[in-house]
Amino acid sequence: MGVDLQAKICHNDTMNQEKKIQLPEFLRPYFWDVAFDKIELTKNPQFVLKRVLDRGDTKALLWAISMFDNSSIAKLITTSRDLSTKTANFWADMLNVDKVTVPCLQKPYSRIPFGPSN
């Protein structure tokens, strides 16, 4: 479905000077909290993928699928603790990833007490 981002970035020998891949303008609303024009896909692919998978609309998700392969998405959901449970469940089902390996779907190791303790 998608292509390997590293292969896309490095497929040409002339790309030894790291070329900045500009994010499409329609993704700007998903990066309201950072300087959008300074985001470099080659330097922060996991940040971009996580944001788009968690908050993107259909157009944004189709872009992400075209830029990242399934193994990149699987790696993200099996290493990130701060994806939404809906996003993690959806992609685990789509990619047949065992939900036991998805950190954000696991119960916390210890309860954090709130308020005065007795």
Long-range contacts (C-beta under 8 A, 24 or more apart in sequence): 1-65, 1-69, 1-70, 2-64, 2-65, 2-66, 2-67, 2-68, 2-69, 2-70, 2-72, 2-73, 3-66, 3-67, 3-69, 4-69, 4-71, 4-72, 5-41, 5-45, 5-67, 5-68, 5-69, 5-72, 8-67, 9-42, 18-42, 18-43, 23-48, 24-63, 26-59, 26-60, 26-63, 27-52, 27-56, 27-60, 27-63, 30-55, 30-56, 30-60, 41-67, 45-72, 46-76, 46-80, 49-73, 49-76, 50-76, 50-80, 50-82, 50-83, 53-83, 53-87, 53-91, 54-83, 54-84, 54-87, 70-95, 77-102, 77-104, 78-102, 78-103, 79-103, 80-104
